[in-house]
Amino acid sequence: MKVVLVVDITGLKDKNIFDKHLKKEGFVLVESESFAYEGIAHSHLFNTRAYVLNIASKALNKSHFYKCSIMFQIGDNPMETYQYSKETKDFIKINI
């Protein structure tokens, strides 16, 4: 299944580090977009959701930033929107 990840990030100091980690994990930058990535999922929906949250957390932990939210879609299934908590170093589901 195709996975599309959109990142809303403020105060990112080194985008190259962030992009490099996502690329290492199989996500490439969507052409003509600054913070949209796509990849291919080879596992079930819930495993893929956990994987996306995990790799995005690791990319953020390697980067210096102020605030970040993400949303993504796995195949035809849009996932919830998440905001990164620097306190817990993990994503928290938010309601929009």
Biopython code that builds the backbone (N, CA, C, O; Angstrom):
import numpy as np
from Bio.PDB.StructureBuilder import StructureBuilder

atoms = [
    (1, "MET", "N", (0.836, -1.189, 0.000)),
    (1, "MET", "CA", (0.000, 0.000, 0.000)),
    (1, "MET", "C", (0.879, 1.249, 0.000)),
    (1, "MET", "O", (1.951, 1.271, 0.606)),
    (2, "LYS", "N", (0.419, 2.260, -0.672)),
    (2, "LYS", "CA", (1.133, 3.535, -0.688)),
    (2, "LYS", "C", (0.864, 4.280, 0.619)),
    (2, "LYS", "O", (-0.255, 4.277, 1.131)),
    (3, "VAL", "N", (1.900, 4.913, 1.146)),
    (3, "VAL", "CA", (1.791, 5.715, 2.360)),
    (3, "VAL", "C", (2.198, 7.143, 2.014)),
    (3, "VAL", "O", (3.248, 7.371, 1.412)),
    (4, "VAL", "N", (1.360, 8.099, 2.398)),
    (4, "VAL", "CA", (1.661, 9.515, 2.206)),
    (4, "VAL", "C", (1.724, 10.153, 3.594)),
    (4, "VAL", "O", (0.801, 10.014, 4.396)),
    (5, "LEU", "N", (2.819, 10.850, 3.861)),
    (5, "LEU", "CA", (3.060, 11.503, 5.149)),
    (5, "LEU", "C", (3.230, 12.992, 4.913)),
    (5, "LEU", "O", (4.056, 13.405, 4.099)),
    (6, "VAL", "N", (2.451, 13.802, 5.626)),
    (6, "VAL", "CA", (2.556, 15.264, 5.534)),
    (6, "VAL", "C", (2.957, 15.783, 6.907)),
    (6, "VAL", "O", (2.328, 15.462, 7.915)),
    (7, "VAL", "N", (4.008, 16.587, 6.931)),
    (7, "VAL", "CA", (4.569, 17.085, 8.185)),
    (7, "VAL", "C", (4.398, 18.597, 8.243)),
    (7, "VAL", "O", (4.739, 19.307, 7.297)),
    (8, "ASP", "N", (3.867, 19.082, 9.363)),
    (8, "ASP", "CA", (3.762, 20.519, 9.623)),
    (8, "ASP", "C", (4.722, 20.809, 10.766)),
    (8, "ASP", "O", (4.438, 20.508, 11.926)),
    (9, "ILE", "N", (5.861, 21.399, 10.423)),
    (9, "ILE", "CA", (6.920, 21.585, 11.420)),
    (9, "ILE", "C", (7.346, 23.042, 11.458)),
    (9, "ILE", "O", (7.449, 23.703, 10.424)),
    (10, "THR", "N", (7.594, 23.533, 12.672)),
    (10, "THR", "CA", (8.039, 24.911, 12.854)),
    (10, "THR", "C", (9.407, 24.902, 13.531)),
    (10, "THR", "O", (9.662, 24.107, 14.435)),
    (11, "GLY", "N", (10.259, 25.779, 13.090)),
    (11, "GLY", "CA", (11.556, 25.954, 13.729)),
    (11, "GLY", "C", (12.545, 24.828, 13.504)),
    (11, "GLY", "O", (13.421, 24.603, 14.340)),
    (12, "LEU", "N", (12.424, 24.113, 12.391)),
    (12, "LEU", "CA", (13.360, 23.029, 12.093)),
    (12, "LEU", "C", (14.719, 23.620, 11.728)),
    (12, "LEU", "O", (14.818, 24.441, 10.816)),
    (13, "LYS", "N", (15.757, 23.205, 12.436)),
    (13, "LYS", "CA", (17.083, 23.776, 12.197)),
    (13, "LYS", "C", (17.826, 23.101, 11.056)),
    (13, "LYS", "O", (18.548, 23.770, 10.316)),
    (14, "ASP", "N", (17.666, 21.781, 10.893)),
    (14, "ASP", "CA", (18.405, 21.084, 9.840)),
    (14, "ASP", "C", (17.487, 20.089, 9.129)),
    (14, "ASP", "O", (17.352, 18.941, 9.552)),
    (15, "LYS", "N", (16.868, 20.539, 8.058)),
    (15, "LYS", "CA", (15.934, 19.700, 7.293)),
    (15, "LYS", "C", (16.655, 18.507, 6.678)),
    (15, "LYS", "O", (16.049, 17.452, 6.492)),
    (16, "ASN", "N", (17.920, 18.655, 6.364)),
    (16, "ASN", "CA", (18.688, 17.583, 5.747)),
    (16, "ASN", "C", (18.740, 16.347, 6.658)),
    (16, "ASN", "O", (18.580, 15.224, 6.179)),
    (17, "ILE", "N", (18.958, 16.538, 7.940)),
    (17, "ILE", "CA", (18.992, 15.422, 8.896)),
    (17, "ILE", "C", (17.633, 14.737, 8.942)),
    (17, "ILE", "O", (17.553, 13.509, 8.939)),
    (18, "PHE", "N", (16.569, 15.525, 8.984)),
    (18, "PHE", "CA", (15.208, 15.000, 9.026)),
    (18, "PHE", "C", (14.918, 14.182, 7.762)),
    (18, "PHE", "O", (14.466, 13.040, 7.846)),
    (19, "ASP", "N", (15.179, 14.772, 6.600)),
    (19, "ASP", "CA", (14.940, 14.089, 5.316)),
    (19, "ASP", "C", (15.773, 12.823, 5.184)),
    (19, "ASP", "O", (15.292, 11.806, 4.684)),
    (20, "LYS", "N", (17.013, 12.886, 5.630)),
    (20, "LYS", "CA", (17.926, 11.750, 5.511)),
    (20, "LYS", "C", (17.397, 10.541, 6.303)),
    (20, "LYS", "O", (17.457, 9.407, 5.828)),
    (21, "HIS", "N", (16.886, 10.795, 7.498)),
    (21, "HIS", "CA", (16.354, 9.680, 8.292)),
    (21, "HIS", "C", (15.115, 9.079, 7.625)),
    (21, "HIS", "O", (14.988, 7.857, 7.548)),
    (22, "LEU", "N", (14.212, 9.917, 7.149)),
    (22, "LEU", "CA", (13.019, 9.399, 6.480)),
    (22, "LEU", "C", (13.388, 8.613, 5.228)),
    (22, "LEU", "O", (12.793, 7.572, 4.949)),
    (23, "LYS", "N", (14.360, 9.102, 4.478)),
    (23, "LYS", "CA", (14.791, 8.403, 3.264)),
    (23, "LYS", "C", (15.387, 7.039, 3.611)),
    (23, "LYS", "O", (15.136, 6.048, 2.926)),
    (24, "LYS", "N", (16.175, 7.004, 4.677)),
    (24, "LYS", "CA", (16.771, 5.742, 5.130)),
    (24, "LYS", "C", (15.684, 4.717, 5.464)),
    (24, "LYS", "O", (15.886, 3.514, 5.297)),
    (25, "GLU", "N", (14.541, 5.197, 5.931)),
    (25, "GLU", "CA", (13.430, 4.326, 6.319)),
    (25, "GLU", "C", (12.450, 4.068, 5.175)),
    (25, "GLU", "O", (11.422, 3.422, 5.373)),
    (26, "GLY", "N", (12.767, 4.573, 3.973)),
    (26, "GLY", "CA", (11.949, 4.251, 2.801)),
    (26, "GLY", "C", (10.966, 5.321, 2.366)),
    (26, "GLY", "O", (10.111, 5.057, 1.521)),
    (27, "PHE", "N", (11.062, 6.525, 2.919)),
    (27, "PHE", "CA", (10.172, 7.619, 2.530)),
    (27, "PHE", "C", (10.945, 8.639, 1.705)),
    (27, "PHE", "O", (12.003, 9.114, 2.120)),
    (28, "VAL", "N", (10.415, 8.969, 0.546)),
    (28, "VAL", "CA", (11.055, 9.960, -0.313)),
    (28, "VAL", "C", (10.199, 11.222, -0.351)),
    (28, "VAL", "O", (8.976, 11.174, -0.228)),
    (29, "LEU", "N", (10.871, 12.333, -0.522)),
    (29, "LEU", "CA", (10.202, 13.623, -0.601)),
    (29, "LEU", "C", (9.367, 13.691, -1.872)),
    (29, "LEU", "O", (9.846, 13.349, -2.953)),
    (30, "VAL", "N", (8.134, 14.126, -1.745)),
    (30, "VAL", "CA", (7.266, 14.297, -2.911)),
    (30, "VAL", "C", (7.781, 15.509, -3.685)),
    (30, "VAL", "O", (8.045, 16.563, -3.107)),
    (31, "GLU", "N", (7.917, 15.344, -4.984)),
    (31, "GLU", "CA", (8.450, 16.405, -5.831)),
    (31, "GLU", "C", (7.625, 17.684, -5.679)),
    (31, "GLU", "O", (6.396, 17.643, -5.649)),
    (32, "SER", "N", (8.303, 18.792, -5.586)),
    (32, "SER", "CA", (7.747, 20.150, -5.453)),
    (32, "SER", "C", (7.006, 20.384, -4.135)),
    (32, "SER", "O", (6.225, 21.330, -4.031)),
    (33, "GLU", "N", (7.238, 19.541, -3.134)),
    (33, "GLU", "CA", (6.658, 19.736, -1.801)),
    (33, "GLU", "C", (7.796, 19.810, -0.786)),
    (33, "GLU", "O", (8.807, 19.122, -0.930)),
    (34, "SER", "N", (7.634, 20.634, 0.227)),
    (34, "SER", "CA", (8.691, 20.783, 1.228)),
    (34, "SER", "C", (8.658, 19.701, 2.298)),
    (34, "SER", "O", (9.701, 19.195, 2.711)),
    (35, "PHE", "N", (7.463, 19.351, 2.741)),
    (35, "PHE", "CA", (7.339, 18.397, 3.838)),
    (35, "PHE", "C", (6.264, 17.350, 3.571)),
    (35, "PHE", "O", (5.453, 17.057, 4.449)),
    (36, "ALA", "N", (6.253, 16.796, 2.388)),
    (36, "ALA", "CA", (5.355, 15.688, 2.048)),
    (36, "ALA", "C", (6.222, 14.542, 1.548)),
    (36, "ALA", "O", (7.100, 14.727, 0.705)),
    (37, "TYR", "N", (5.961, 13.368, 2.077)),
    (37, "TYR", "CA", (6.784, 12.202, 1.775)),
    (37, "TYR", "C", (5.877, 11.041, 1.387)),
    (37, "TYR", "O", (4.711, 10.991, 1.778)),
    (38, "GLU", "N", (6.427, 10.109, 0.614)),
    (38, "GLU", "CA", (5.662, 8.921, 0.281)),
    (38, "GLU", "C", (6.561, 7.701, 0.339)),
    (38, "GLU", "O", (7.775, 7.772, 0.145)),
    (39, "GLY", "N", (5.913, 6.583, 0.613)),
    (39, "GLY", "CA", (6.618, 5.317, 0.694)),
    (39, "GLY", "C", (5.637, 4.185, 0.446)),
    (39, "GLY", "O", (4.469, 4.417, 0.136)),
    (40, "ILE", "N", (6.119, 2.970, 0.584)),
    (40, "ILE", "CA", (5.295, 1.789, 0.371)),
    (40, "ILE", "C", (5.261, 0.976, 1.663)),
    (40, "ILE", "O", (6.299, 0.724, 2.275)),
    (41, "ALA", "N", (4.070, 0.573, 2.068)),
    (41, "ALA", "CA", (3.896, -0.260, 3.262)),
    (41, "ALA", "C", (3.821, -1.720, 2.846)),
    (41, "ALA", "O", (3.181, -2.074, 1.857)),
    (42, "HIS", "N", (4.488, -2.551, 3.622)),
    (42, "HIS", "CA", (4.494, -3.985, 3.347)),
    (42, "HIS", "C", (3.888, -4.775, 4.498)),
    (42, "HIS", "O", (4.043, -5.994, 4.564)),
    (43, "SER", "N", (3.199, -4.091, 5.406)),
    (43, "SER", "CA", (2.596, -4.777, 6.543)),
    (43, "SER", "C", (1.160, -4.304, 6.729)),
    (43, "SER", "O", (0.659, -3.489, 5.954)),
    (44, "HIS", "N", (0.517, -4.813, 7.744)),
    (44, "HIS", "CA", (-0.878, -4.475, 8.017)),
    (44, "HIS", "C", (-1.022, -3.008, 8.424)),
    (44, "HIS", "O", (-0.047, -2.355, 8.797)),
    (45, "LEU", "N", (-2.234, -2.512, 8.349)),
    (45, "LEU", "CA", (-2.550, -1.110, 8.611)),
    (45, "LEU", "C", (-2.021, -0.632, 9.964)),
    (45, "LEU", "O", (-1.339, 0.390, 10.035)),
    (46, "PHE", "N", (-2.330, -1.362, 11.032)),
    (46, "PHE", "CA", (-1.949, -0.908, 12.374)),
    (46, "PHE", "C", (-0.436, -0.984, 12.586)),
    (46, "PHE", "O", (0.136, -0.129, 13.261)),
    (47, "ASN", "N", (0.208, -1.991, 12.019)),
    (47, "ASN", "CA", (1.671, -2.068, 12.098)),
    (47, "ASN", "C", (2.307, -0.916, 11.343)),
    (47, "ASN", "O", (3.295, -0.341, 11.799)),
    (48, "THR", "N", (1.747, -0.579, 10.194)),
    (48, "THR", "CA", (2.274, 0.524, 9.398)),
    (48, "THR", "C", (2.083, 1.851, 10.124)),
    (48, "THR", "O", (2.975, 2.699, 10.106)),
    (49, "ARG", "N", (0.933, 2.038, 10.759)),
    (49, "ARG", "CA", (0.701, 3.272, 11.527)),
    (49, "ARG", "C", (1.753, 3.411, 12.623)),
    (49, "ARG", "O", (2.336, 4.483, 12.789)),
    (50, "ALA", "N", (1.995, 2.352, 13.361)),
    (50, "ALA", "CA", (3.002, 2.384, 14.429)),
    (50, "ALA", "C", (4.390, 2.671, 13.852)),
    (50, "ALA", "O", (5.170, 3.419, 14.440)),
    (51, "TYR", "N", (4.687, 2.080, 12.714)),
    (51, "TYR", "CA", (5.978, 2.283, 12.066)),
    (51, "TYR", "C", (6.160, 3.747, 11.653)),
    (51, "TYR", "O", (7.212, 4.336, 11.901)),
    (52, "VAL", "N", (5.151, 4.323, 11.033)),
    (52, "VAL", "CA", (5.235, 5.730, 10.600)),
    (52, "VAL", "C", (5.448, 6.642, 11.807)),
    (52, "VAL", "O", (6.292, 7.537, 11.761)),
    (53, "LEU", "N", (4.705, 6.429, 12.866)),
    (53, "LEU", "CA", (4.869, 7.252, 14.076)),
    (53, "LEU", "C", (6.272, 7.077, 14.655)),
    (53, "LEU", "O", (6.883, 8.044, 15.109)),
    (54, "ASN", "N", (6.773, 5.868, 14.639)),
    (54, "ASN", "CA", (8.094, 5.583, 15.185)),
    (54, "ASN", "C", (9.191, 6.267, 14.373)),
    (54, "ASN", "O", (10.062, 6.919, 14.949)),
    (55, "ILE", "N", (9.167, 6.131, 13.050)),
    (55, "ILE", "CA", (10.240, 6.739, 12.255)),
    (55, "ILE", "C", (10.164, 8.259, 12.266)),
    (55, "ILE", "O", (11.194, 8.931, 12.229)),
    (56, "ALA", "N", (8.952, 8.808, 12.315)),
    (56, "ALA", "CA", (8.822, 10.267, 12.400)),
    (56, "ALA", "C", (9.371, 10.759, 13.739)),
    (56, "ALA", "O", (10.031, 11.797, 13.790)),
    (57, "SER", "N", (9.108, 10.030, 14.818)),
    (57, "SER", "CA", (9.654, 10.393, 16.140)),
    (57, "SER", "C", (11.174, 10.377, 16.122)),
    (57, "SER", "O", (11.820, 11.297, 16.624)),
    (58, "LYS", "N", (11.737, 9.332, 15.545)),
    (58, "LYS", "CA", (13.204, 9.233, 15.488)),
    (58, "LYS", "C", (13.806, 10.353, 14.654)),
    (58, "LYS", "O", (14.844, 10.906, 15.017)),
    (59, "ALA", "N", (13.168, 10.693, 13.540)),
    (59, "ALA", "CA", (13.660, 11.791, 12.706)),
    (59, "ALA", "C", (13.616, 13.105, 13.474)),
    (59, "ALA", "O", (14.535, 13.918, 13.379)),
    (60, "LEU", "N", (12.554, 13.308, 14.229)),
    (60, "LEU", "CA", (12.431, 14.540, 15.019)),
    (60, "LEU", "C", (13.447, 14.577, 16.153)),
    (60, "LEU", "O", (14.012, 15.632, 16.441)),
    (61, "ASN", "N", (13.684, 13.448, 16.795)),
    (61, "ASN", "CA", (14.645, 13.408, 17.892)),
    (61, "ASN", "C", (16.066, 13.700, 17.420)),
    (61, "ASN", "O", (16.902, 14.142, 18.208)),
    (62, "LYS", "N", (16.343, 13.457, 16.143)),
    (62, "LYS", "CA", (17.659, 13.759, 15.575)),
    (62, "LYS", "C", (17.752, 15.225, 15.149)),
    (62, "LYS", "O", (18.849, 15.741, 14.931)),
    (63, "SER", "N", (16.617, 15.887, 15.031)),
    (63, "SER", "CA", (16.567, 17.261, 14.531)),
    (63, "SER", "C", (16.209, 18.213, 15.670)),
    (63, "SER", "O", (15.621, 17.811, 16.674)),
    (64, "HIS", "N", (16.567, 19.453, 15.496)),
    (64, "HIS", "CA", (16.148, 20.483, 16.448)),
    (64, "HIS", "C", (14.979, 21.223, 15.816)),
    (64, "HIS", "O", (15.070, 21.676, 14.675)),
    (65, "PHE", "N", (13.882, 21.347, 16.556)),
    (65, "PHE", "CA", (12.685, 21.986, 16.032)),
    (65, "PHE", "C", (11.890, 22.563, 17.195)),
    (65, "PHE", "O", (12.173, 22.286, 18.361)),
    (66, "TYR", "N", (10.897, 23.364, 16.858)),
    (66, "TYR", "CA", (10.057, 23.974, 17.884)),
    (66, "TYR", "C", (8.772, 23.176, 18.102)),
    (66, "TYR", "O", (8.443, 22.824, 19.234)),
    (67, "LYS", "N", (8.047, 22.890, 17.019)),
    (67, "LYS", "CA", (6.744, 22.246, 17.121)),
    (67, "LYS", "C", (6.498, 21.422, 15.854)),
    (67, "LYS", "O", (6.936, 21.799, 14.767)),
    (68, "CYS", "N", (5.787, 20.282, 16.002)),
    (68, "CYS", "CA", (5.535, 19.445, 14.834)),
    (68, "CYS", "C", (4.207, 18.699, 14.965)),
    (68, "CYS", "O", (3.865, 18.185, 16.030)),
    (69, "SER", "N", (3.477, 18.654, 13.865)),
    (69, "SER", "CA", (2.273, 17.829, 13.729)),
    (69, "SER", "C", (2.410, 17.043, 12.432)),
    (69, "SER", "O", (3.043, 17.497, 11.479)),
    (70, "ILE", "N", (1.809, 15.858, 12.412)),
    (70, "ILE", "CA", (1.837, 15.066, 11.183)),
    (70, "ILE", "C", (0.451, 14.511, 10.910)),
    (70, "ILE", "O", (-0.363, 14.343, 11.818)),
    (71, "MET", "N", (0.205, 14.233, 9.651)),
    (71, "MET", "CA", (-0.962, 13.465, 9.256)),
    (71, "MET", "C", (-0.510, 12.578, 8.112)),
    (71, "MET", "O", (0.391, 12.933, 7.352)),
    (72, "PHE", "N", (-1.146, 11.422, 7.999)),
    (72, "PHE", "CA", (-0.727, 10.510, 6.950)),
    (72, "PHE", "C", (-1.880, 9.626, 6.518)),
    (72, "PHE", "O", (-2.906, 9.522, 7.189)),
    (73, "GLN", "N", (-1.676, 8.999, 5.381)),
    (73, "GLN", "CA", (-2.678, 8.114, 4.803)),
    (73, "GLN", "C", (-1.980, 6.834, 4.378)),
    (73, "GLN", "O", (-0.912, 6.859, 3.767)),
    (74, "ILE", "N", (-2.611, 5.711, 4.717)),
    (74, "ILE", "CA", (-2.091, 4.404, 4.351)),
    (74, "ILE", "C", (-3.088, 3.787, 3.376)),
    (74, "ILE", "O", (-4.206, 3.443, 3.759)),
    (75, "GLY", "N", (-2.685, 3.650, 2.125)),
    (75, "GLY", "CA", (-3.615, 3.188, 1.098)),
    (75, "GLY", "C", (-4.763, 4.170, 0.984)),
    (75, "GLY", "O", (-4.542, 5.361, 0.768)),
    (76, "ASP", "N", (-5.990, 3.682, 1.127)),
    (76, "ASP", "CA", (-7.173, 4.547, 1.096)),
    (76, "ASP", "C", (-7.618, 4.963, 2.495)),
    (76, "ASP", "O", (-8.697, 5.536, 2.651)),
    (77, "ASN", "N", (-6.812, 4.688, 3.505)),
    (77, "ASN", "CA", (-7.192, 4.911, 4.904)),
    (77, "ASN", "C", (-6.485, 6.122, 5.503)),
    (77, "ASN", "O", (-5.304, 6.036, 5.838)),
    (78, "PRO", "N", (-7.186, 7.254, 5.645)),
    (78, "PRO", "CA", (-6.564, 8.395, 6.320)),
    (78, "PRO", "C", (-6.460, 8.105, 7.817)),
    (78, "PRO", "O", (-7.392, 7.572, 8.419)),
    (79, "MET", "N", (-5.347, 8.450, 8.398)),
    (79, "MET", "CA", (-5.120, 8.255, 9.828)),
    (79, "MET", "C", (-5.420, 9.553, 10.573)),
    (79, "MET", "O", (-5.665, 10.594, 9.964)),
    (80, "GLU", "N", (-5.395, 9.470, 11.882)),
    (80, "GLU", "CA", (-5.624, 10.645, 12.710)),
    (80, "GLU", "C", (-4.465, 11.634, 12.552)),
    (80, "GLU", "O", (-3.426, 11.307, 11.978)),
    (81, "THR", "N", (-4.662, 12.838, 13.066)),
    (81, "THR", "CA", (-3.599, 13.830, 13.096)),
    (81, "THR", "C", (-2.903, 13.720, 14.447)),
    (81, "THR", "O", (-3.553, 13.548, 15.479)),
    (82, "TYR", "N", (-1.585, 13.820, 14.431)),
    (82, "TYR", "CA", (-0.796, 13.677, 15.646)),
    (82, "TYR", "C", (0.096, 14.897, 15.844)),
    (82, "TYR", "O", (0.578, 15.498, 14.884)),
    (83, "GLN", "N", (0.302, 15.246, 17.108)),
    (83, "GLN", "CA", (1.222, 16.325, 17.448)),
    (83, "GLN", "C", (2.337, 15.727, 18.300)),
    (83, "GLN", "O", (2.085, 14.895, 19.172)),
    (84, "TYR", "N", (3.567, 16.156, 18.042)),
    (84, "TYR", "CA", (4.704, 15.630, 18.782)),
    (84, "TYR", "C", (4.819, 16.326, 20.129)),
    (84, "TYR", "O", (4.742, 17.551, 20.218)),
    (85, "SER", "N", (5.003, 15.538, 21.164)),
    (85, "SER", "CA", (5.212, 16.063, 22.510)),
    (85, "SER", "C", (6.686, 15.934, 22.862)),
    (85, "SER", "O", (7.217, 14.826, 22.938)),
    (86, "LYS", "N", (7.338, 17.054, 23.074)),
    (86, "LYS", "CA", (8.744, 17.020, 23.468)),
    (86, "LYS", "C", (8.895, 16.452, 24.878)),
    (86, "LYS", "O", (9.948, 15.921, 25.231)),
    (87, "GLU", "N", (7.849, 16.567, 25.668)),
    (87, "GLU", "CA", (7.875, 16.055, 27.039)),
    (87, "GLU", "C", (7.952, 14.525, 27.063)),
    (87, "GLU", "O", (8.762, 13.951, 27.791)),
    (88, "THR", "N", (7.104, 13.869, 26.262)),
    (88, "THR", "CA", (7.073, 12.404, 26.229)),
    (88, "THR", "C", (7.918, 11.827, 25.094)),
    (88, "THR", "O", (8.136, 10.617, 25.033)),
    (89, "LYS", "N", (8.394, 12.692, 24.196)),
    (89, "LYS", "CA", (9.161, 12.284, 23.003)),
    (89, "LYS", "C", (8.385, 11.281, 22.166)),
    (89, "LYS", "O", (8.924, 10.274, 21.706)),
    (90, "ASP", "N", (7.104, 11.583, 21.981)),
    (90, "ASP", "CA", (6.226, 10.713, 21.203)),
    (90, "ASP", "C", (5.073, 11.549, 20.635)),
    (90, "ASP", "O", (4.890, 12.708, 21.006)),
    (91, "PHE", "N", (4.308, 10.943, 19.735)),
    (91, "PHE", "CA", (3.183, 11.633, 19.145)),
    (91, "PHE", "C", (1.922, 11.386, 19.963)),
    (91, "PHE", "O", (1.721, 10.305, 20.518)),
    (92, "ILE", "N", (1.081, 12.409, 20.025)),
    (92, "ILE", "CA", (-0.204, 12.343, 20.705)),
    (92, "ILE", "C", (-1.279, 12.665, 19.671)),
    (92, "ILE", "O", (-1.171, 13.641, 18.929)),
    (93, "LYS", "N", (-2.315, 11.832, 19.634)),
    (93, "LYS", "CA", (-3.421, 12.051, 18.694)),
    (93, "LYS", "C", (-4.149, 13.329, 19.098)),
    (93, "LYS", "O", (-4.426, 13.560, 20.275)),
    (94, "ILE", "N", (-4.455, 14.162, 18.087)),
    (94, "ILE", "CA", (-5.201, 15.388, 18.351)),
    (94, "ILE", "C", (-6.473, 15.393, 17.514)),
    (94, "ILE", "O", (-6.549, 14.754, 16.465)),
    (95, "ASN", "N", (-7.445, 16.108, 17.988)),
    (95, "ASN", "CA", (-8.707, 16.257, 17.265)),
    (95, "ASN", "C", (-8.717, 17.602, 16.569)),
    (95, "ASN", "O", (-8.421, 18.634, 17.171)),
    (96, "ILE", "N", (-9.054, 17.577, 15.316)),
    (96, "ILE", "CA", (-9.123, 18.844, 14.549)),
    (96, "ILE", "C", (-10.579, 19.164, 14.269)),
    (96, "ILE", "O", (-10.878, 20.179, 13.640)),
]
sb = StructureBuilder()
sb.init_structure("model")
sb.init_model(0)
sb.init_chain("A")
sb.init_seg("    ")
for serial, (resi, resn, name, xyz) in enumerate(atoms, 1):
    if name == "N":
        sb.init_residue(resn, " ", resi, " ")
    sb.init_atom(name, np.array(xyz, "f"), 0.0, 1.0, " ", f" {name:<3s}", serial, name[0])
structure = sb.get_structure()
